[in-house]
């Protein structure tokens, strides 16, 4: 779990399909699950609020891309 509260809670059934978990930053994390026909990627984010400096917001959106 990241500093800003990004993360996932999965149940036992989802755990069987677990492929990977990557937290590229404190504000982003990615969970990969094996699907029946395709793999599934879930992304959890905590975007900076409007009052944060533009540099922080730009960095976040660059990482999200």
N, C-alpha and C positions, 0 to 999 in steps of 0.2 A: 504494500500500500504506500502511496506517495505522501508527501508532506501536506498536500492540499486535499487529501481524502479521496483520491481516485483509486478505484479498485473494483473487484467483483466478488460476489458471493455466489458459489455454485453448489448445486445439490449433488447427491451421489450419482444420479443418472448422467448428469453433465460431466462429472469427473471422469467417467469412462471414455468420454469423447475428447478429453483434454489433449491438446497438442503442444501449446506453448503459451507463455505469459511473458510479455516484454514491457517494462516501464522505461521508455526512452527519456522521460523527465519526470519531475515531481507533479506536473500538471497533466500528463498523458500516460495512459497505459493501454495495452492491447492484449486481448485474449483470443487464441485460435482454438476452434473446436472442429472436430471431424463431423461433417454432416453426412446424410445418407447419399446424396448425389454430389455435393460440393462441400468444401471446407468453409467455415464461417469465421469471420473476423469481427470481434466486438471491440469498440473503442470507447474508453471512458475518459472524459476531459473535465477540467476545471479551468474555464477561461478567465483571464484577468478582467476585472471590472473596468468600467469606463474611466474611473478616477486614477488608474494606474498610468505610469509614463508610457508614451508611445513606443519606446524601445522594448519594454517588456511585452506589450501587446504584439508588436511586430515579430519578436522572437517566437512567441507562442504560435502565431499563425503560420510562420515558416516551418516550425516543427510539425504542425498539424498537416501541412501540405505533404 
